[in-house]
Amino acid sequence: MFSLDRWHEIWDTLVQNKLRTALTMLAMSWGIFMLVVLLGLGRGLSNGVESGFADDAVNSIYIFGGQTSITHEGLPVNRRIQFDNRDVDTTRDTDGVEYLSGRFSWSGEQRVRHGDQVASFDVRAVHPGHLYLEKTEIILGRFLNDTDILARRKIAVLGIPVAEFLFGRRDVVGEWIDIGKISFQVVGVFDDAGGEGELRKVYVPISTAQAAWGGSDKVAMLMFTVGDASVDESKHIAERVQQNLAEAHDFAAADPQATRVRNNVENFDRFQKIFTMIDIFIWLMGACTILAGVVGVSNIMMIIVRERTKEIGIRKALGATPWNIVTTIIQEAVFLTAAAGYMGLVAGVGLLELIARAVPSTDMFKNPEVDLRIAVAATLVLIISGAVAGFFPARAAAKVNPIVALRDE
């Protein structure tokens, strides 16, 4: 294995057949290259889709009010379904519902002011459970609590960019801001996995917003998490909530337009299944390409053994052992596959890096990358396969009778 003479011999053999060596290595390196690139592109697609779920809890369900499209108990169609605080209470008592929040909204952003600093931001009026629905992370102070809702406190929680714009710093707990013409005290500052868009928000108690901006007891949407419920269980929970809403607002529970459901449990599961199938397809394509390379190595080694029949006969006549001949040929096969695998690995990772820099991140494609452990493991599989592919012609070479080999033309 560590014989310098043997390595010189292997190198001379490869150099004497440059074209054959190059084509063989290209076939094998192409398999690793394609596997790395396909896995990286698949990971990029997966990252893009997963980023769409980065903001919302994947075990969350959102229910929006719509307009009726089916007559129900003599009532006309096209009735607007408006949720209210009673729906929040009813939903909270539904089996399977974990964290819950309603959201009161108004058209457009609100003007938020502190001293001379003023800008328009999205003000969200929510319940305390909203903290777990939007993956909000409190970095200073606290979030809303039940007492804030009951007492209709004029308090606010700011995203980092909002705090830095209004005050020039993050440590703003206890300061006051004006939302419209109403003053609110800052009780917390938050970070959010959803990025800049989700950070430019101001959270206030829903009860305060309903009272301050003429919302009465209106709720624009209901949102809640369902713990570790499966897809089917989450659907049943959503159906029970819809049934309660249908009874409260006199519409048919089967009316597809009266309420609209966004089930992130189902959506995330669907995307996971899609990308699992993509990964399986990629691995099959990569495995087939690598297998073709291994077959090529085996054929090349058989040709090499055939061409070196006389040489092998002379070696045996001079006292070379079968093990010496076998290890020499296997070593040559391993060298070919290792060098080709490394070239394919480097080329694939390099191409992915170029793609990551050249292609902007979107909701469908982001940060193409490959797990190097998987890529290296695939390369090792190629090397081992090359060794196995070289073993059979090597074993045949070891059985060559020196006299027969010297007579070979």
C-alpha positions as CSV (number, residue, x, y, z in Angstrom):
1,M,0.0,0.0,0.0
2,F,2.8,2.4,0.9
3,S,5.3,1.1,-1.7
4,L,6.7,4.0,-3.7
5,D,7.6,1.7,-6.5
6,R,4.0,0.5,-6.7
7,W,2.6,4.0,-6.9
8,H,5.1,4.8,-9.7
9,E,3.9,1.8,-11.5
10,I,0.2,2.8,-11.1
11,W,1.0,6.3,-12.2
12,D,2.9,5.2,-15.3
13,T,0.0,2.9,-16.2
14,L,-2.5,5.7,-16.0
15,V,-0.3,8.2,-17.9
16,Q,0.3,5.8,-20.7
17,N,-3.5,5.6,-21.3
18,K,-4.4,9.3,-20.8
19,L,-7.7,9.2,-22.7
20,R,-9.0,6.1,-21.1
21,T,-8.0,7.3,-17.7
22,A,-9.7,10.7,-18.3
23,L,-12.9,9.2,-19.6
24,T,-13.1,6.7,-16.7
25,M,-12.6,9.4,-14.1
26,L,-15.1,11.7,-15.8
27,A,-17.8,9.0,-15.7
28,M,-17.2,8.5,-12.0
29,S,-16.8,12.2,-11.0
30,W,-19.9,13.0,-12.9
31,G,-22.0,10.8,-10.7
32,I,-20.8,12.5,-7.5
33,F,-21.1,15.9,-9.1
34,M,-24.7,15.3,-10.2
35,L,-25.6,13.9,-6.8
36,V,-24.1,16.9,-4.9
37,V,-25.7,19.4,-7.3
38,L,-29.1,17.8,-7.3
39,L,-29.1,17.4,-3.5
40,G,-28.1,21.1,-3.1
41,L,-30.8,22.3,-5.5
42,G,-33.3,20.2,-3.7
43,R,-32.2,21.6,-0.4
44,G,-32.5,25.1,-1.9
45,L,-36.1,24.5,-2.9
46,S,-36.8,23.0,0.6
47,N,-35.2,26.0,2.3
48,G,-37.3,28.4,0.3
49,V,-40.5,26.6,1.2
50,E,-39.6,26.2,4.8
51,S,-38.8,30.0,5.0
52,G,-42.4,30.5,4.2
53,F,-43.2,28.7,7.5
54,A,-40.5,30.4,9.5
55,D,-42.9,33.1,10.7
56,D,-45.9,31.0,11.5
57,A,-46.1,28.0,13.9
58,V,-46.3,24.9,11.7
59,N,-48.9,23.5,14.1
60,S,-51.2,26.5,13.6
61,I,-54.6,26.9,12.0
62,Y,-56.0,30.3,10.8
63,I,-59.7,30.8,10.2
64,F,-61.0,33.8,8.3
65,G,-64.6,35.0,7.9
66,G,-66.1,35.2,4.4
67,Q,-69.5,35.5,2.7
68,T,-72.1,32.8,2.6
69,S,-72.7,31.0,-0.7
70,I,-75.4,28.6,0.5
71,T,-78.9,29.4,1.7
72,H,-79.4,28.4,5.3
73,E,-82.7,28.3,7.2
74,G,-84.2,30.8,4.9
75,L,-81.3,33.3,5.2
76,P,-80.0,34.8,1.9
77,V,-76.5,34.2,0.4
78,N,-73.7,36.7,0.3
79,R,-74.0,37.5,4.0
80,R,-70.8,38.7,5.5
81,I,-69.6,36.5,8.4
82,Q,-68.1,38.7,11.1
83,F,-66.4,37.0,14.1
84,D,-66.6,38.5,17.6
85,N,-65.3,38.1,21.1
86,R,-67.8,35.3,21.8
87,D,-66.2,33.2,19.0
88,V,-62.9,33.6,20.6
89,D,-64.2,32.3,23.9
90,T,-66.0,29.4,22.2
91,T,-62.9,28.4,20.2
92,R,-60.8,28.5,23.3
93,D,-63.0,25.9,24.9
94,T,-62.8,23.6,21.9
95,D,-61.0,20.3,22.5
96,G,-57.6,20.3,20.8
97,V,-57.1,24.0,20.8
98,E,-53.8,25.0,22.5
99,Y,-52.8,28.7,22.2
100,L,-55.4,31.0,20.8
101,S,-55.6,34.6,19.5
102,G,-58.1,36.7,17.6
103,R,-56.9,39.6,15.6
104,F,-58.7,43.0,15.2
105,S,-57.6,44.9,12.1
106,W,-58.2,48.1,10.3
107,S,-57.3,49.3,6.8
108,G,-53.8,50.5,6.3
109,E,-51.0,51.1,8.7
110,Q,-51.1,53.4,11.7
111,R,-49.0,56.5,12.3
112,V,-46.7,55.8,15.3
113,R,-44.9,58.7,16.9
114,H,-42.4,59.4,19.6
115,G,-41.3,63.1,19.8
116,D,-40.3,64.2,16.3
117,Q,-39.9,60.6,15.0
118,V,-43.1,59.5,13.2
119,A,-43.7,56.7,10.7
120,S,-46.5,54.3,9.6
121,F,-46.3,50.8,11.0
122,D,-48.6,47.8,11.0
123,V,-50.3,47.7,14.4
124,R,-51.7,44.3,15.3
125,A,-54.3,44.0,18.0
126,V,-54.1,40.5,19.4
127,H,-54.5,38.2,22.4
128,P,-51.5,36.9,24.5
129,G,-51.6,33.5,22.6
130,H,-50.3,35.3,19.5
131,L,-46.8,35.1,20.9
132,Y,-46.8,31.4,20.1
133,L,-48.5,31.7,16.7
134,E,-46.0,34.0,15.0
135,K,-42.8,32.6,16.6
136,T,-42.3,36.0,18.3
137,E,-39.3,36.1,20.7
138,I,-39.3,38.7,23.4
139,I,-35.8,40.1,23.9
140,L,-36.7,42.9,26.4
141,G,-39.6,43.3,28.8
142,R,-42.7,41.1,28.2
143,F,-45.5,40.4,25.8
144,L,-49.2,41.0,26.3
145,N,-51.0,39.1,29.1
146,D,-54.6,38.3,30.1
147,T,-54.7,41.2,32.6
148,D,-53.9,43.6,29.7
149,I,-56.9,42.3,27.8
150,L,-59.3,42.4,30.8
151,A,-58.2,45.9,31.8
152,R,-57.9,47.3,28.3
153,R,-54.5,48.6,29.1
154,K,-52.8,51.0,26.7
155,I,-49.6,49.1,26.3
156,A,-47.5,48.1,23.3
157,V,-44.8,45.7,22.2
158,L,-42.5,46.9,19.5
159,G,-40.4,45.1,16.9
160,I,-36.7,45.9,17.0
161,P,-36.7,48.2,13.9
162,V,-39.7,50.1,15.3
163,A,-37.9,50.7,18.6
164,E,-34.7,51.7,16.9
165,F,-36.4,54.1,14.5
166,L,-38.5,55.9,17.2
167,F,-35.9,56.0,20.0
168,G,-32.6,55.2,18.3
169,R,-32.1,52.2,20.6
170,R,-33.7,48.9,21.7
171,D,-33.9,49.4,25.5
172,V,-37.2,51.3,25.4
173,V,-39.3,49.5,28.0
174,G,-41.3,52.0,30.0
175,E,-41.2,54.7,27.3
176,W,-44.3,56.1,25.6
177,I,-45.4,56.3,22.0
178,D,-48.5,57.7,20.3
179,I,-50.5,55.4,18.0
180,G,-52.8,57.8,16.2
181,K,-53.9,60.2,18.9
182,I,-53.7,57.7,21.8
183,S,-50.6,57.2,24.0
184,F,-49.3,53.7,24.7
185,Q,-46.6,52.6,27.1
186,V,-44.0,50.2,25.7
187,V,-43.7,47.0,27.8
188,G,-41.6,44.9,25.5
189,V,-39.4,44.6,22.4
190,F,-39.5,41.5,20.2
191,D,-37.5,39.7,17.5
192,D,-39.2,37.5,14.9
193,A,-38.1,34.6,12.7
194,G,-40.2,36.0,9.8
195,G,-37.6,38.7,9.0
196,E,-37.8,42.4,8.5
197,G,-41.5,42.4,7.4
198,E,-42.6,40.8,10.6
199,L,-40.4,43.0,12.8
200,R,-41.9,46.2,11.6
201,K,-45.0,45.6,13.8
202,V,-46.5,47.0,16.9
203,Y,-48.6,44.7,19.1
204,V,-51.4,46.0,21.3
205,P,-54.2,44.3,23.3
206,I,-57.2,43.5,21.1
207,S,-59.6,44.8,23.7
208,T,-57.9,48.2,23.8
209,A,-57.9,48.5,20.0
210,Q,-61.6,47.5,19.8
211,A,-62.5,50.2,22.3
212,A,-60.1,52.9,20.9
213,W,-60.8,52.5,17.2
214,G,-64.5,51.7,17.1
215,G,-64.2,47.9,16.8
216,S,-66.9,47.1,19.3
217,D,-66.3,43.3,19.8
218,K,-65.3,42.6,16.2
219,V,-62.6,40.0,15.4
220,A,-61.2,39.8,11.9
221,M,-59.7,36.3,12.2
222,L,-59.2,33.4,14.6
223,M,-55.8,31.6,14.9
224,F,-54.7,28.8,17.2
225,T,-52.2,26.1,17.6
226,V,-53.1,22.4,18.0
227,G,-50.2,21.0,19.9
228,D,-48.7,17.8,18.4
229,A,-52.0,16.9,16.6
230,S,-51.6,14.9,13.4
231,V,-52.9,16.2,10.1
232,D,-56.2,14.3,10.4
233,E,-56.6,15.4,14.0
234,S,-55.9,19.0,13.1
235,K,-58.6,18.8,10.4
236,H,-61.1,17.5,12.9
237,I,-60.3,20.3,15.3
238,A,-60.8,22.9,12.5
239,E,-64.1,21.3,11.6
240,R,-65.3,21.5,15.2
241,V,-64.4,25.2,15.3
242,Q,-66.2,25.8,12.0
243,Q,-69.3,24.0,13.3
244,N,-69.3,26.2,16.4
245,L,-69.0,29.3,14.2
246,A,-71.8,28.0,11.9
247,E,-74.1,27.6,14.9
248,A,-73.3,31.1,16.2
249,H,-73.7,32.9,12.9
250,D,-76.4,30.9,11.3
251,F,-74.6,29.6,8.2
252,A,-74.2,26.1,6.8
253,A,-71.1,24.4,8.2
254,A,-70.5,22.9,4.8
255,D,-70.5,26.3,3.1
256,P,-67.0,26.6,1.6
257,Q,-67.2,30.4,1.3
258,A,-68.5,31.3,4.7
259,T,-65.2,30.6,6.4
260,R,-61.7,30.0,5.0
261,V,-59.3,27.7,6.8
262,R,-55.5,27.8,6.5
263,N,-54.2,24.6,8.1
264,N,-50.4,24.9,8.4
265,V,-50.2,21.4,9.8
266,E,-51.6,20.0,6.6
267,N,-49.6,22.5,4.4
268,F,-46.3,21.7,6.1
269,D,-47.0,17.9,5.9
270,R,-47.8,18.2,2.2
271,F,-44.6,20.0,1.4
272,Q,-42.6,17.6,3.5
273,K,-44.0,14.7,1.5
274,I,-43.2,16.5,-1.8
275,F,-39.6,17.1,-0.9
276,T,-39.2,13.6,0.5
277,M,-40.2,12.3,-3.0
278,I,-37.8,14.8,-4.6
279,D,-35.0,13.5,-2.3
280,I,-35.8,9.9,-3.2
281,F,-35.7,10.8,-6.9
282,I,-32.4,12.6,-6.5
283,W,-30.9,9.7,-4.7
284,L,-32.1,7.3,-7.3
285,M,-30.6,9.4,-10.1
286,G,-27.4,9.8,-8.3
287,A,-27.2,6.1,-7.4
288,C,-27.8,5.2,-11.0
289,T,-25.1,7.6,-12.2
290,I,-22.6,6.3,-9.6
291,L,-23.5,2.7,-10.5
292,A,-22.8,3.4,-14.2
293,G,-19.4,4.8,-13.1
294,V,-18.6,1.7,-11.0
295,V,-19.5,-0.5,-14.0
296,G,-17.2,1.6,-16.1
297,V,-14.4,1.1,-13.6
298,S,-15.0,-2.7,-13.6
299,N,-14.8,-2.8,-17.4
300,I,-11.7,-0.7,-17.5
301,M,-10.0,-2.8,-14.9
302,M,-10.8,-5.9,-16.9
303,I,-9.3,-4.3,-20.0
304,I,-6.2,-3.3,-18.0
305,V,-5.8,-6.9,-16.7
306,R,-6.2,-8.2,-20.3
307,E,-3.6,-5.8,-21.6
308,R,-1.2,-6.7,-18.8
309,T,-1.6,-10.4,-19.1
310,K,2.0,-11.0,-20.1
311,E,3.3,-8.6,-17.5
312,I,1.3,-10.4,-14.8
313,G,2.7,-13.8,-16.1
314,I,6.2,-12.5,-15.8
315,R,5.6,-11.2,-12.3
316,K,4.2,-14.5,-11.2
317,A,7.2,-16.3,-12.8
318,L,9.5,-14.0,-10.9
319,G,7.8,-14.9,-7.6
320,A,5.0,-12.3,-7.3
321,T,2.2,-13.7,-5.0
322,P,-1.5,-13.6,-5.9
323,W,-2.1,-11.2,-3.0
324,N,0.5,-8.8,-4.5
325,I,-1.2,-8.8,-7.8
326,V,-4.7,-8.4,-6.3
327,T,-3.6,-5.5,-4.1
328,T,-1.9,-3.7,-7.0
329,I,-4.9,-3.8,-9.2
330,I,-7.3,-2.9,-6.4
331,Q,-5.1,0.0,-5.4
332,E,-5.2,1.3,-8.9
333,A,-9.0,1.1,-8.9
334,V,-9.3,2.8,-5.5
335,F,-6.9,5.6,-6.7
336,L,-9.1,6.2,-9.8
337,T,-12.4,6.3,-7.9
338,A,-11.0,8.4,-5.0
339,A,-9.5,11.0,-7.3
340,A,-12.7,11.1,-9.5
341,G,-14.9,11.3,-6.4
342,Y,-12.9,14.2,-4.9
343,M,-13.1,16.1,-8.2
344,G,-16.8,15.6,-8.5
345,L,-17.3,16.6,-4.9
346,V,-15.3,19.8,-5.2
347,A,-16.9,20.7,-8.5
348,G,-20.4,20.2,-7.1
349,V,-19.9,22.2,-4.0
350,G,-18.2,25.0,-6.0
351,L,-21.2,25.1,-8.4
352,L,-23.6,25.3,-5.5
353,E,-21.6,28.2,-4.0
354,L,-21.8,30.1,-7.4
355,I,-25.5,29.5,-7.6
356,A,-26.0,30.7,-4.0
357,R,-24.2,33.9,-4.8
358,A,-25.8,34.5,-8.3
359,V,-29.4,33.6,-7.6
360,P,-31.3,35.8,-5.1
361,S,-33.2,34.2,-2.3
362,T,-36.9,33.9,-2.8
363,D,-39.9,32.1,-1.1
364,M,-39.3,29.2,-3.5
365,F,-35.5,29.0,-3.6
366,K,-33.0,29.9,-0.9
367,N,-29.5,28.9,0.1
368,P,-28.8,25.8,-2.0
369,E,-26.5,23.7,0.1
370,V,-25.6,20.1,0.6
371,D,-24.8,18.2,3.8
372,L,-21.0,17.5,3.4
373,R,-21.4,14.4,5.5
374,I,-23.8,12.9,2.9
375,A,-21.6,14.0,0.0
376,V,-18.4,12.5,1.6
377,A,-20.3,9.3,2.5
378,A,-21.4,9.0,-1.2
379,T,-17.8,9.5,-2.2
380,L,-16.7,6.8,0.2
381,V,-19.4,4.5,-1.3
382,L,-17.9,5.2,-4.7
383,I,-14.4,4.4,-3.5
384,I,-15.5,1.2,-1.9
385,S,-17.5,0.3,-5.0
386,G,-14.4,0.9,-7.0
387,A,-12.4,-1.4,-4.8
388,V,-15.1,-4.1,-5.2
389,A,-15.2,-3.5,-9.0
390,G,-11.4,-3.9,-9.2
391,F,-11.4,-7.0,-7.0
392,F,-13.0,-9.4,-9.6
393,P,-10.6,-8.7,-12.4
394,A,-7.8,-8.7,-9.9
395,R,-8.8,-12.1,-8.6
396,A,-8.9,-13.3,-12.2
397,A,-5.4,-11.9,-12.8
398,A,-4.1,-13.7,-9.7
399,K,-5.2,-17.0,-11.2
400,V,-3.4,-16.6,-14.5
401,N,-0.9,-19.4,-15.2
402,P,2.5,-17.8,-15.9
403,I,3.1,-20.1,-18.9
404,V,-0.4,-19.4,-20.4
405,A,0.2,-15.7,-19.8
406,L,3.5,-15.6,-21.5
407,R,1.9,-17.3,-24.6
408,D,-0.8,-14.6,-24.7
409,E,-0.8,-12.5,-27.9
